[in-house]
C-alpha cells in the first residue's frame, strides 16, 4: 500500500520521515490543521505538550475514519519559532514510533496562529 522513496542519491532525511512516499489507495482522509488545544480548552505553554495534543487529535480523527497513524502518508507542520522544532520532532517521532513506513513530512516556521499562545499546528493526509 505504501512504498517509501529515499533515493540513494539524496542526503538522508533529517529525522523519522521519508523523502517521498508512493501510495496506492482507494481513498484519502485529510485532517484540518490541529492545534495544541486540550478538550477542556486549555493550551499548554510547552511546545512538546501542544504537539502531543496535535498528534492525539490527528489519531482520534483517523480512528473516527477507521484508520491509524500507519495510514498517514504526509504530515505538514508549522511552528512559530525554530526553538520549538525539537519539541515538535519529539512528539512526531513518538506518534510515528509504531509505523514501519514513515510518512513524508514538512516543517515550516510561521509568524503565528490565531491565538498568540499557540505555537504548533499539524495536519495529516492518510490513505486507505
ABEGO torsion letter per residue (X at the ends): XBBBBBBAABBBBABBBBABBBBBBABBBBBBBBBBBBAAGBBBABAAAAAAAAAAAAAAAAAAAGBBAAABABBBBBBABAAAAAAAAAAAAAAAAABABBBBBBBBBBAEBABAABABBBBBBBBX
